[in-house]
């Protein structure tokens, strides 16, 4: 069984960068408690704080979780893919493997890149990467998965 894992150093580095930004947001909260701010400055600081928490807060939580976890993103062998929740997806039921790049959702938050497995029953399964794989790692993993899928389909 092979597993696709991530570098914990990368997740820890991203967590520390997010922590610095969140610390700046807390400094803005502290600045808002001062009595010497005008209304324009208060609005400016409050909006900066909210934007920082909105965009960086979820990433901080995810990266901290991945920094201290040793769990791989997913595993596979020549028969099937095993997701983190224990779901087994046989290679024979997969029609196509795609990589969807990072995007924004309707709440303007970052959606990490993910692998979409299009199944033969017209459904799909998404394997999230949570921003813990680099672009090279994403592309190498896609190439590897497609190679195993094509090899499994010929046997």
N, C-alpha and C positions, 0 to 999 in steps of 0.2 A: 504494500500500500504506500503510495507516494502522497505527500501532502504539500500544499501551497501555503507557505507561511510568510511572514513579514519580518523585517528587521526591527527588533524592539528599540534599538537606538534611534531609528528614524521616528518611531511613534513617540519616544520620550523627548526628542528634540522638538517635534511639533507641539507636544504638550507644554514644554517650557516656553516656547514662543507664544502660545495662546495664553499661558499664565501671565506672561509679561503684559500682554495687551489687556487682559482682565484686571490685572493690578492697576493699570492706567485708568480703567473704568472706575475702579474703587477710589482712586485719587480724585476723579471727577465728582464722585458722590461726596467725598469729604469736602471738596471745594464748594459744593452746593450748600453745605451746612454753614458756611461763613456768612457773615452779615454784610460784607462789603461788596456784594455782587449786584449789578444792575439787572434789570429784567432781560436785556438782550444777552448778557453773559450767562445768566441762569438758563435760558432757553438753549443757548449754544452748548453749554456743558451737559445739560440733561439729554439733549439729542445725541451728543457724542457718546455718552454713557450707554444709552439705550441701544444705539447702533452697534457698539462694541459688544455688549452682552448678547444681542440678537444674533450677530454673525459668528462670533468667536466662542461663545459659551457652549453650544452643543459640540463644537470641535474639541474643546478642552475636555469635556466629559468623555468623549469617545477615545481621544488619544491617551488620557490617563488610564482608561480601562484596558487599552491595548498595550500600554507600557508595562503593566504588571500581569498580563495574561500570557500564557505560553501556548494557547490554543491556536492551531492553524486555521486559516480561512476556510479551507475545505480539503478533502482528500480524494484520491482516485486510484483505481487500478485498471486492469484491462477489461473488467466486466462492468464497472459502474463508478459513478461519482457519489461521494458521501458528503452531504452538507453538515454544517455544525449542529443542526437540530436532529441529526440521525437519519434524515431522509436519504434513501438510496434511489439514484436515478440511473437506470441501465443505459449503456451507450447505445443499445439498439433502439431505444425510444427517443433518442435525440436526433432531430432533423438538421439543426444548424446551431452553430455557436457564434455569438456576436459579442463585440466589446462596445459598450456604450460609454462615451466620454463623459466627463464631469459636466454638470449643467446646474441650472437653478430651478427650484420648485415654485409653486404659485405664491409662496410666502417669501420669496427672494432669498432663500437659504440654499447653501451649496448641497447638491446631490452628488455623492461620490461616484466615480466610475464603477461600472458593474458589468459582469458577464451575464448575457441573456442566453439561456438554453431554450431554443424553440423545439418543442416536442412534436412528435408525429400526430398527437391527438389535438392539435391546434392550440394547445396551451403553452405557457412558457414559465420558466423558473429563473429568477434573478439571483445571482451570487454577488453580493455586495463586497466591495474591497475597502470601503471606509477611508480612503485616502492614505492607506498605509503601504501601498505598492507604488514604486516609481513608474514613469511612463515606459521605460525599458522593460521593467519586470512585468508590467501589464501585457505588453506586446509579446514578450517571450512566453509568458504563460498561455496567452491565446494561441500562439503557434504550437506550443506543446499539446494543449488540449485538442486542437484540431487534428494534430498528427495522431494522437492516441485514438481519437474518434474515427478517423479514416482507417486506421489500422484495425480497430475493433469491428468496423463495418465490413471488412473484407474477410474476416475469419468465420 
